Amino acid sequence: MMIVAKIGGRVIEHGVPLNLIKDIAQIASTHSLFFVHGGGVEVTDIAKRMGKPQQFVVSPKGFRSRYTDKDTVEIYTMVMVGKLNSDIVVQLESHGISAVGLSGLDGRLLQAERKKRLIILDERGRRRVIDGGYTGQIIKVNTTLLQLLSKQYIPVIAPVAVSEEFEPLNVDGDRSAAHIAGALKADRLVLLTDVNGLIVNKALVPELTTFEAKALLPKIGPGMITKIYAALEAIEKGVEEVVISSGFNNKPISSAINHEHGTVIRNV
């Protein structure tokens, strides 16, 4: 089975949890595994300490994202690629797991189109158009590079893409994982976060069809809506199912793909 797992920044805020490392080792022994990580919490913290407070915007669809100007994309790349990615690789290697760190800049792994403008909601809920900054929409994944490396290593991928002008771009981690899973025709996409799955009316939703997920979108808050859109994108690209689950569970990835925890989304 081919599995793409995306680990949210809050899960790895204090390093990769030992339960997750052990699970990765077990899964990698029998399955093909690709690992995408977030890290927005640390980007925000380091940017603030560098005197660059971060600005977040919300789109009309409810997406909350980091506004990425020139200074911010440099900090974002530095933290995501230079710090977090290498930290994760070292932690995996220290437990005998062969891993290789990558970002979308390596071998043009993630190619993206720079957004020229963004439509956001202001404090009063009115639409505004602002410059797109250094954010991007992924248009191509270099699957040849990933497949070549995955024969010997677990690819650990930071969500930084390269633009048509060869500039680094901020791309969402969940959406990056969806594009990677879709391009690879992966069997499963697992989105690990700091909650147990999709919660509606204070109750966990154990499974959804894509039709049901789309119907629920107006009821879903900014923290989860990006994951639902990522799940829908992955399934549209051919991924069999997506599971949103907690990265703090025992055997987080295994329990997710075995449907012991989380919210399962399928195209049925």
PyMOL commands that set and color helices and strands:
alter all, ss='L'
color gray80, all
select helices_A, chain A and resi 18-28+40-49+70-94+106-108+143-149+173-184+210-219+222-236+252-257
alter helices_A, ss='H'
color red, helices_A
select strands_A, chain A and resi 2-7+32-37+56-58+64-66+99-103+110-114+117-121+127-131+136-141+154-158+160-162+168-170+188-193+199-200+203-204+207-209+241-246+263-266
alter strands_A, ss='S'
color yellow, strands_A
deselect
rebuild
show_as cartoon
